[in-house]
Amino acid sequence: MNKKLKKLILVLCMAGIITGSLAGCGSSKSGGSGSSLIFLIWDPGQKAGMEKMAQAYMEEHPEVEIEVQATGWDEYWAKLEGAAASNTMPDIFWMHSNQMFKYADNGYLADCSGIINESDYSSISAENAKGSDGKLYGVPKDKDMIALLYNKELFDAAGVSYPDDTWTWEDMEAASVQINEKTGKYGYMAFSHDQIGYWNFVYQNGGQILNEDGTKAEYTEKATADAISYYINIQNNAWCPTQAQFANTGAAELFFSGEGAMYYAGNWDFVNLCKTYPDMNGKWDVAVLPKCPNPVSGDGRAVISNSVSYATAEKGKNKEQAMDFLAFLGSEEGQKIQGESGVAIPAYNGLEETWVHTFEENGYQIHVEKLIPAFDYSVKYVNNPSRASWEPKVEQIMLDIYAGNVTVEEGIQKMQTQVTEAIEEY
C-alpha cells in the first residue's frame, strides 16, 4: 500500500472519522430476495442520465433497487476515502483517472477484466480504467473532448471568419487581435489549466509532460518547454485577460456575457451551458482546437482526452449484484442511454452519434459533430501513480509564473524537479 495513504488511513482511524459507514450504503433486501444498491456519483448534472440507466436495469431485474446519489466533487472524494478505509464503500461509484491508481493499486477495487470486452471501448477510456498491473479495475464510462468555443456575434462584428479545422495558433492570434481592435473585447482567453489549457499546446508541438510509461518528467525538453512558454505568454497580449482577472470572472462568464470571443472548454460542459444561457442559443458554436503551425515533431494536431470509469469495491457486500450492474453499464445498451443524456460521450466504440443527436433533438444550435474526428488524434490524459503528489505543486508553480514570482524558465525547471521527485518517492 502507498505509504502516504497508509499514514492518512491511520490518522483517520485514530481520530474516529472513518469508524462509521457511508450513509445509505447498499444492503440486502429484507428476506434476501434481492438487493438495494447505492450508486454514488459526483456530478448532479448527470444524475438523470444515471437514473435512466439504473431504471433500464431494474426493469430487467425487478428484484433489485438502485438509488443514485449525487454529491459535489470534494465531498465525493472525502466520503469515498473514508468509506474505503472502513470497508463501507457504496455498491457502484465513479472512478476518475486521477484516483484510479490509488484505489486500484491498494486493493480497494474489484477486477472487472472478466465482465467486459476491452476492445469494445475507446483505447484511452480502457487504459484509464486500469491499475498499475494492467488489469481493468473499472468499466469505461465515457471519453471527453476539448473544443474551441467561439462567439459568432463578436466574430461577425469584427469581420472575422469563423474557426475551422484549418486554423492554427497563428490564426487564433490574428483573429484575437482583430476582434480586440474592432470591438474592444477579448479574443482567446487562455486561463491557467492543464487539460483544458497548456497540455494541448505541448502535445501539438510534439512535446510530452511525461514519457510513454509515465516514469520520467519531460517539462524541460524543448518541445514541451517552448509550448508552455508560448501558452503562458499569451497573457501578455491586450486581447487576453490576466489570471488575476480570471480569478474574479471566469472565462465562461466573460464569454457568455459578450466580453470574450474564444475559450477552451470540455464537452462535459456543453449541455449545461446550453441550458444556463438559453438566450445565447445560435450565437456561439464549437470548433476543433487550432493546430501548432510549426511543431518540433508531428503534424501539429493533438487534443487531450480523459475518461471516467464505473467501479465497485473488492470487498463489497453486494459485489456479485454490483458486478452484474457494471456489466450492464458497460454494455452497448447501457452506454447508448448515457449518450442520449447529452452530458457524456460514451466510451463504447461507435456510439458517438447518440451524444451528437441529443443537441439536435433539443434544438441546441452548436455543431458538436465537428469534434468527433478529433478523437483520431486525441492524446491520453497525463497520469501516473504519483500524480496526486505532483499535480498541485505544478499548478502552484504555474500560478507563481503568472504572478511574476518566478520566470518562465525557472518555473519550468521547478516543475521538472517536483515531478521527478514525486516519481522517485512513490
Secondary structure, DSSP 8 states (H G I E B T S, - for coil): --HHHHHHHHHHHHHTSSSS--TT--EE-GGGSSEEEEEEES-GGGHHHHHHHHHHHHHH-TTEEEEEEE--HHHHHHHHHHHHHTT---SEEEEEHHHHHHHHHTT-B---TTTS-GGGB-HHHHHHTB-TTS-B-SEE-EE--EEEEEEHHHHHHHT-----TT-BHHHHHHHHHHHHHHHS-EEE---S-IIIIIHHHHHHTT--SB-TTS-SB-TTSHHHHHHHHHHHHGGGSTTS--HHHHHHS-HHHHHHTTSEEEEEEEGGGHHHHHHH-GGGTTSEEEE---B-SS-SSS-S--EEE--EEEE-BTT-TTHHHHHHHHHHHTSHHHHHHHHHTSSSEESBTT-HHHHHHHHHHTT----GGGGGGGGGGEEE----TTHHHHHHHHHHHHHHHHHTSS-HHHHHHHHHHHHHHHHHH-
